[in-house]
Amino acid sequence: FTGNIRIVLYGNRIEVHYTEKETCPEPKASPEKIIGIDKGFKEVITDSNGEIYGAGFGELLKIESDRLSEKNKNRNKICSVAKKAQSSGNISKAVDIATDVPFRGARQIREYMTT
């Protein structure tokens, strides 16, 4: 075996992910029926006949990207306020922020404050 292996832990379950080489069958189409495929973000795939697959995907991707960007920007602001409070000696404010924040970053803030 050659290649990469990824071990994934899901609770009590362990999964091993790996890649395998697969041989592609010879195309059955005649040479005059060659088509082209364009991969993109707005539409996932467009073929040479003009058929669009995944129309609207780009807009969904943009909406989700904007949502995550705003969420992380707010998260960074909260973390910055907690670190500033701690560095200025206002430990009780920093602890209040770290214990009231309902996101995964709260754990990192608490760990940062204990070091």
N, C-alpha and C positions, 0 to 999 in steps of 0.2 A: 504494500500500500504506500502511495506517495500522495502528498497534498496536505491540506489543513483539516484539523479536527477541532470542533467546538463542543465543549461539554456544558450543558444547560441544566441548571437545577430548578425544578418547579416543586417547591414544598418537599414532599417525600419521594419525588420522582426524579430520576436522572435521565437526560436524553443526550445522545451522542449524534452530532450533526457532522456530516462529511460529504465531500463531493465525489462523484464518479464520472468517469468518461463514458459517453454514450455515442455510439456510431449513428450517424444520420443516414437514412436510406437515400438511395439515388432518387432524384426527382422524376416523377412520372410524366410531367408535362413535356410537350414537344418544345424545341428551342424558340419557335415563333410565339409561344404563349408565356414568355417571361414577364413577370410583373415586378413592380418596385414597391417598397414599403418605406414610409418615412415615420420615424419615431419622434415624438415631440412632447411638449408639456401641455399646450392648450388642448390639443386633441391627442390622445395617446398614440394612435396609429392612423395613418392615412395611406390607402393603397393607390396604385397607379390608375385605378378605375374611378378614383374620387370618393370612394367609400370612406367615411370617417367612423372610427371606433373609439369610444370614450369621449365623445363630444361633451364639453363642459367641465372636463376634469381639471383644466387649468384654473378655472374660476373657483372650484372647490378647494384646490390646492392653495390658492391665494388667500381665501377666507381662513383656512386653518393656519396658514403661516402667519397671517396678521394677528390672529387670536393668540397664538403661542408667543409671538413677539411681544405683544402688549402684556401678557401674563408674566413673562420673564422680566420685562422692564419693571413692572410693579414689584416683583419678588426681589430684584436687585436693590430697589429703593429701600424696602423694608430691612433687608440685610445690612445695607449701608448705615441706616439709622441705628440699628442695634450695635454695630461695631463702633460707631462714633460715640454712642452713649457709654459703651464699656470703656473706650479709650479715654473718655473725659472723666471717668470715675463714677458715673451714674449707673452702677451695677443693677440696681432694682429696676430701672427702666429697661435695660438690656434684657434682663431675665423676663420681665413682663412681655416684651416683644417676642422673645424666643418661645415662650410657653403659650402665647395666644395666636401665633401664626399658624393657620391651617394648611400648611403645605410641606412638602418634603424638605425644603430648605431650612425649616425650623431645627431639624436635627443637626445640620451643619453649623447653624448659629450656636446652638447649645454646646457642641463639641469645640467650636472655636473659643467660646468663653471659658471653658474649663482648662484650656491649655495655656 
